[in-house]
């Protein structure tokens, strides 16, 4: 299954047409870079990301996947869980590194499918996109499309990620 969305579509979602259009333009640009929905808690960042995914599912034939990024120390486990839900397996897993290998396998899939969308929900610090939380994997460097939600205002995220001169990050105000 190339659709892993733990939230149902909100039938009462209205408005934000311009915001959803801006997200789509940023996420489907020729030079992909992580796109962040930024706003205070309760401003509708996650709902907007979920609505975007439902509206544009067909634009991402490689799949749409959402995971909770609240606790960066759990990213490996979260990505391994997505990998399991997606149907990826690790042959002859060593119990001590099975989770890491599953997460790496999912990251490899995303790198091989730039037409995939990974939604990183509730990112505490966008600078974590540039940090390797799974051996050999920094989410901000994946070749797939990355949409993240965060409460943290973004001043100079490219510098914070150490990605100056490489890939940048676009932020969109979720309250727009």
QUIGI-V399549 format. One record per residue. N is the residue number from 1. PHI is phi in degrees with one decimal (* if undefined). OMEGA is omega in radians with two decimals (none if undefined). NEAR is the number of other C-alpha atoms within 10 Angstrom. Layout:
n:phi:omega:near
N:PHI:OMEGA:NEAR
N:PHI:OMEGA:NEAR
//
This chain:
n:phi:omega:near
1:*:-3.11:8
2:-98.9:3.13:15
3:-139.7:3.10:19
4:-126.8:-3.11:17
5:-126.9:-3.09:16
6:-75.7:-3.13:11
7:-115.6:3.04:11
8:-73.8:3.09:10
9:-69.6:3.13:15
10:-87.4:-3.12:12
11:-66.4:-3.11:7
12:-101.7:3.11:6
13:-68.4:3.12:11
14:-137.4:3.06:9
15:76.0:3.13:10
16:58.5:-3.13:14
17:-58.7:-3.13:11
18:-63.8:3.13:10
19:-64.6:3.13:18
20:-63.2:3.10:21
21:-66.9:3.11:12
22:-63.3:3.09:13
23:-58.1:-3.10:21
24:-63.5:3.11:17
25:-62.1:-3.14:11
26:-66.9:-3.06:22
27:-71.7:-3.10:20
28:-107.1:3.11:15
29:-65.4:-3.11:10
30:-65.8:3.09:8
31:-111.0:-3.06:9
32:-66.6:3.05:19
33:-150.7:3.12:23
34:-56.8:3.13:26
35:-119.4:-3.10:22
36:-111.9:2.96:28
37:-94.6:-3.01:26
38:-113.9:3.09:23
39:177.7:3.13:19
40:-67.2:3.06:14
41:-56.9:3.13:12
42:83.6:-3.10:10
43:-84.0:3.07:15
44:96.9:-3.11:17
45:-61.9:-3.10:25
46:-64.5:3.12:21
47:-58.8:3.13:17
48:-67.2:3.11:23
49:-63.2:3.13:23
50:-64.8:3.12:21
51:-62.0:3.10:21
52:-57.7:-3.12:19
53:-60.7:3.13:26
54:-65.4:-3.13:16
55:-68.3:-2.99:13
56:-119.2:-3.13:15
57:-51.0:-3.09:17
58:-69.2:3.12:11
59:-78.9:-3.10:15
60:-128.1:-3.09:20
61:-63.1:3.08:15
62:-74.9:3.08:19
63:124.1:3.05:22
64:-125.9:-3.05:24
65:-134.9:3.10:22
66:-120.4:2.99:24
67:-140.1:-3.13:19
68:-81.7:-3.10:18
69:-109.8:-3.07:22
70:-54.0:-3.09:15
71:-116.8:-3.10:11
72:-57.6:3.12:17
73:-71.5:-3.14:11
74:-103.7:-3.08:14
75:-58.2:-3.14:19
76:-59.4:3.13:20
77:-64.6:3.13:16
78:-63.0:3.14:19
79:-67.1:3.08:25
80:-63.8:3.09:25
81:-64.1:3.07:18
82:-62.4:3.14:20
83:-59.7:3.12:24
84:-63.0:-3.14:16
85:-62.3:-3.14:14
86:-76.2:3.11:16
87:99.3:3.08:11
88:-76.1:3.10:16
89:-132.2:3.06:16
90:-113.6:-3.14:15
91:-76.0:-3.13:9
92:46.2:-3.10:7
93:-70.3:2.96:12
94:-79.1:-3.05:10
95:-52.6:-3.06:8
96:-73.9:-3.11:8
97:-123.9:-3.10:9
98:-60.7:-3.12:16
99:-63.0:3.13:22
100:-63.2:-3.12:19
101:-66.1:3.08:21
102:-65.3:3.12:24
103:-61.8:3.10:26
104:-64.6:3.12:20
105:-63.7:3.11:18
106:-67.0:3.10:22
107:-61.6:3.10:23
108:-63.2:3.08:14
109:-59.0:-3.12:18
110:-62.2:3.11:22
111:-68.5:3.13:16
112:-82.9:-3.10:14
113:-128.8:-3.14:18
114:-64.0:3.08:18
115:-89.8:3.06:17
116:-99.1:3.07:24
117:-122.2:3.05:26
118:-108.7:3.09:22
119:-101.7:-3.12:26
120:-102.3:-2.97:24
121:-92.2:3.04:21
122:63.2:3.11:22
123:-70.6:-3.10:21
124:-65.1:-3.11:15
125:-136.9:-3.13:18
126:-55.8:3.09:24
127:-61.7:3.11:18
128:-64.4:3.08:17
129:-62.3:-3.14:25
130:-93.6:-3.11:18
131:-97.7:3.10:17
132:-80.3:3.14:13
133:-97.3:3.02:17
134:-123.9:-3.05:21
135:-47.6:3.09:11
136:82.5:-3.05:10
137:-129.6:2.95:18
138:-116.6:-3.03:15
139:-58.1:-3.13:22
140:-68.6:-3.12:26
141:-102.4:3.12:20
142:-62.9:-3.11:22
143:-83.0:3.10:21
144:-77.9:3.08:26
145:-81.2:-3.11:26
146:-125.4:3.05:26
147:-117.9:3.11:26
148:-125.7:3.05:26
149:-113.5:-3.13:28
150:-155.4:3.04:25
151:-90.7:-3.03:20
152:-76.2:3.07:16
153:-60.9:-3.10:15
154:-103.7:3.13:18
155:-95.2:3.12:9
156:-136.2:-3.02:12
157:-65.5:3.13:20
158:-60.1:3.10:19
159:-66.9:-3.13:13
160:-62.6:-3.14:16
161:-84.2:-3.06:18
162:67.2:-3.05:15
163:-112.6:3.13:16
164:-59.1:-3.14:13
165:80.8:3.08:8
166:-114.5:3.08:9
167:-84.8:3.11:16
168:-108.1:3.10:20
169:-135.6:3.05:23
170:-105.2:3.05:18
171:-119.6:3.13:20
172:-128.7:3.12:19
173:-71.6:-3.08:14
174:-69.6:-3.12:23
175:-89.1:-3.11:15
176:-67.6:none:12
//
